[in-house]
Amino acid sequence: IGYWAFESSGISGSITLPASITNIGERAFYDCSSLTSVSFESGSQLTTIGQDTFYNSGLSGSITLPASVTSIGNSAFLDCSSLTY
């Protein structure tokens, strides 16, 4: 998912990211305040979550990151005050 792909887009509710995604670019879901949850398909190949990816999004509850994740950028989940992981 490219840099700034959905920034401030108004994306809402829950999303499930396909197993084939390996990288979520910087600010991909930045300021998507109506995005409430994100999950990852079984067998996820995700390795990188970029800087500010979910900054100021509406993520709440809990998130389980795939075991394949090796890099999480600065402030990736900043201002997601209702999120536990």
N, C-alpha and C positions, 0 to 999 in steps of 0.2 A: 504494500500500500504506500503510495508516494507521499512525499512531504506535502503538508497542508491539504491533503486529499478531501477531507470533509470539514475543515476548520469552519466554525460558526455556521454550519450548514442547516441546523435545525433538525438533524437526525434525531429520532426519538425512540424510546422503548429499548428493547433488547436486540442485540446482534450476535450472530454466531459467525466466527471467522473460519473459513475453510482450512483444512489441514495443509493445503499446498502453500499457504502464505508463509514466507520465511522472514519477512522484515516489515515492520510498521514504522514508517518514516516520521520524522520530526513533525509535531503539531498536527498529526493526521486527524485526530478527533478533538483538537483544542477548542474549548469554549462551546462544546456540544452539550449544553446544560440539560437537555431533555433525554440524553442517552443514559439509561438507568442501569444496564448490565451488558457485559460482554462475556462470551464463552468461546471456547475453542473446540473444534471438532476433534474427535478421537484420532490419534496418530499425528497430531499437529507437528509441523516442522519449523515452527516459529523459533528464531534464534535471537532476534533483536527487536527491542521496543525503544524507539527513538526518544530524544529529548522532548519534553513537553507534550508527549503523545496524547495523554488524556487530561491534561491540565485544565482545570475548571470545568470538567464535564460533570454530569449529574450521576456518575456511577455511585451506587449504594449497595449495601449488603456485603457480600464477599466475592472475591475473585480467586480462582485457582489458575496459576500460570502453568503452561506446559513445561515439563521437565527439560525440554530442548532449549529453553531460553538461557542464553549465556551473557546477554548484555541488556541492561536497562539504563537509558539515558537520564541525565539530571532532570529533576522535576517531572518525571513521566506521569506521576499520579498526584501532583501538587493540587491543593484545593479540592480534593475529592474527600471531603470531611466525613462522609457517611460510609466510606469504603473500608473494608477490612480484607486482609489477604495474608 
